[in-house]
Amino acid sequence: MDWTRGKTLGRGGFAFVSNAKTHNNHRFPSIIAVKSAKVLESKSLSKEKELLDQFKACPCIINCYGDDLTIENGEQFYNILLEYASGGCLADRITDKGLSEDGVKHYVKSMLIALSHVHKMGYVHCDVKPHNMLLVIEGTNQVEVVKLADFGSAKRFGATADEDGGFRDTILYAAPESIIRQEYLPESDVWALGCTVLQMLTGKAPWKFDKKDQASDVLFKICCSNEIPEIPTNKKISEEAKDFLRKCLVKDPCARWRVDMLLDHSFLNKAPPSSLENCGCHPHCLSSRLHSLMPNCFDVPNSASVHTCC
């Protein structure tokens, strides 16, 4: 694919994302996203491309069109060529008052379909959060679809941090067992999804901390206390939504509902019709080393700043 890099959309630890214009190619969209890293720092990005190739059958996961190498300003970059999400990420849509329940249901159904596919392929996403849910405009009717993205932290079932590159979750969405035991199972994604749904419904971060709190306070509260993210008791959130959250936000991973169970929850039964219902991914159509956690794992909204102890 012949393409020209545009403006930078965002940066991570090693990689950065730009939009790009394609040339003389009718097989691909005219605008794509390009995720790039210096070749010597591109191992995680190369792994992400391999996973996206495996997951390409699911329409609720961001598309990957291929990869290539470029030399820019004297440096060699490895690039993966991705579907452009013109709507940005879901985190940018969440207001202080949260989203409507109908909107949340629509987004959550798509995310569950994506996670169901990922889990059936033997992987855990490990970084489910609003920032990794991208909004793509599709079809002649220009329907906005949410798609799961950023598989740089994904791991095989049961893999530990030592076996697969270390802890890279986002702390405020991380399941207790993935922090305590650094163990990654499908149930960990369910916890993170619950935190994400809570934020979508309330407009608030899943955990509340003071600016004076240190990393050790945050970690103790999430993984060693009996607390879970606070589920509102007011009537602004339906009882079905509250029950959905209770099924996700359970400290014991064995007691959490699985993704396929959540797809049958009454909260989603009243969701608006989705064009993805018959995609083939939906089930009805076919968890100790806290000192190793790095400060860059504390990716939190402005409303819930946390100071690390480093």
Secondary structure, 3 states (H helix, E strand, C coil): CEEEEEEEEEECCCCEEEEEEEECCCCCCCEEEEEEEEHHHCHHHHHHHHHHHHCCCCCCECCEEEEEEEEECCEEEEEEEEECCCCCEHHHCCCCCCCCHHHHHHHHHHHHHHHHHHHHCCEECCCCCHHHEEEEEECCCCEEEEEECCCCCCEECCCECCCCCCCCCCHHHCCHHHHHCCECCHHHHHHHHHHHHHHHHHCCCCCCCCCCCCHHHHHHHHHCCCCCCCCCCCCCCCHHHHHHHHHHCCCCHHHCCCHHHHCCCHHHHCCCCCCCCCCCCCHHHCCCCHHHCCHHHCCCCHHHCCCCCC
